[in-house]
């Protein structure tokens, strides 16, 4: 009977450890998921982004515009507050890399918050912002 108890405890502890490990790994893997992006070819006017693309886990959507050298990042800062930024470093016009926590320039190390403000120099100016508005189920960015 003592042997059966040991086997039971060993299996129970192994299962518990596996569940705890899985619980720690799943959020980490989800945070590595690629950012949502849409493709368009708008030279001027409005670009519409479906509001449903913004989720609790993903507050940022990239617009890859074939008519522009740089992508546009649309960020949901609050339930009904969105901002759109050109993904061009204000330091020396290099493309930026978007992350879930901000924007980073690989050329000289500048970084920016999700509100487009300089977080780390050498950049000193905020990112170029495009006007955007929220309608019922669409965020409209005006170029």
C-alpha positions, -999 to 999 in steps of 0.1 A, spaced: 0 0 0 29 24 7 42 17 -28 8 26 -44 8 59 -24 42 68 -37 33 61 -73 1 82 -69 20 111 -54 47 109 -81 21 110 -108 1 138 -92 32 160 -86 43 154 -122 9 164 -136 9 195 -114 44 205 -125 34 200 -161 3 222 -157 23 249 -140 50 249 -167 23 251 -194 6 280 -176 39 299 -177 48 291 -213 15 299 -230 14 336 -222 51 340 -232 45 323 -265 13 345 -271 34 377 -265 57 366 -293 29 364 -318 33 387 -348 16 421 -347 -16 424 -368 -10 441 -401 -30 452 -431 -19 461 -467 -32 490 -487 -22 513 -516 -36 547 -506 -18 578 -519 -40 603 -501 -73 603 -482 -85 578 -456 -74 543 -446 -99 524 -426 -89 498 -400 -116 475 -386 -119 480 -348 -121 443 -342 -84 439 -351 -76 456 -318 -78 431 -289 -69 430 -253 -36 413 -262 -30 434 -293 -33 471 -291 -13 479 -322 -21 474 -359 5 481 -387 -6 495 -420 17 485 -448 10 511 -475 26 504 -509 23 541 -517 46 551 -488 81 542 -478 72 538 -442 45 518 -424 19 535 -402 12 522 -367 -23 526 -353 -23 522 -315 -53 518 -292 -44 538 -261 -79 535 -244 -112 520 -253 -121 549 -275 -88 566 -280 -66 558 -310 -35 574 -325 -16 568 -358 21 573 -363 45 571 -392 71 544 -386 100 567 -394 126 576 -368 127 614 -361 164 612 -357 177 602 -391 146 590 -410 153 552 -405 124 527 -403 112 518 -369 104 483 -355 71 481 -337 67 461 -304 38 457 -281 54 483 -258 67 509 -283 88 516 -313 126 511 -317 151 523 -342 178 497 -350 201 523 -366 211 544 -335 190 530 -307 163 556 -303 130 544 -288 95 558 -286 65 551 -264 32 539 -279 21 576 -277 49 585 -301 71 603 -276 108 599 -273 118 574 -247 155 571 -254 177 594 -275 194 603 -298 160 612 -313 146 644 -297 113 648 -316 81 628 -313 70 606 -342 49 621 -370 13 617 -363 -17 612 -386 -52 623 -377 -75 594 -369 -110 591 -357 -131 563 -343 -165 555 -359 -187 527 -346 -166 498 -358 -138 514 -379 -108 535 -371 -101 560 -399 -66 573 -405 -63 604 -427 -31 608 -448 
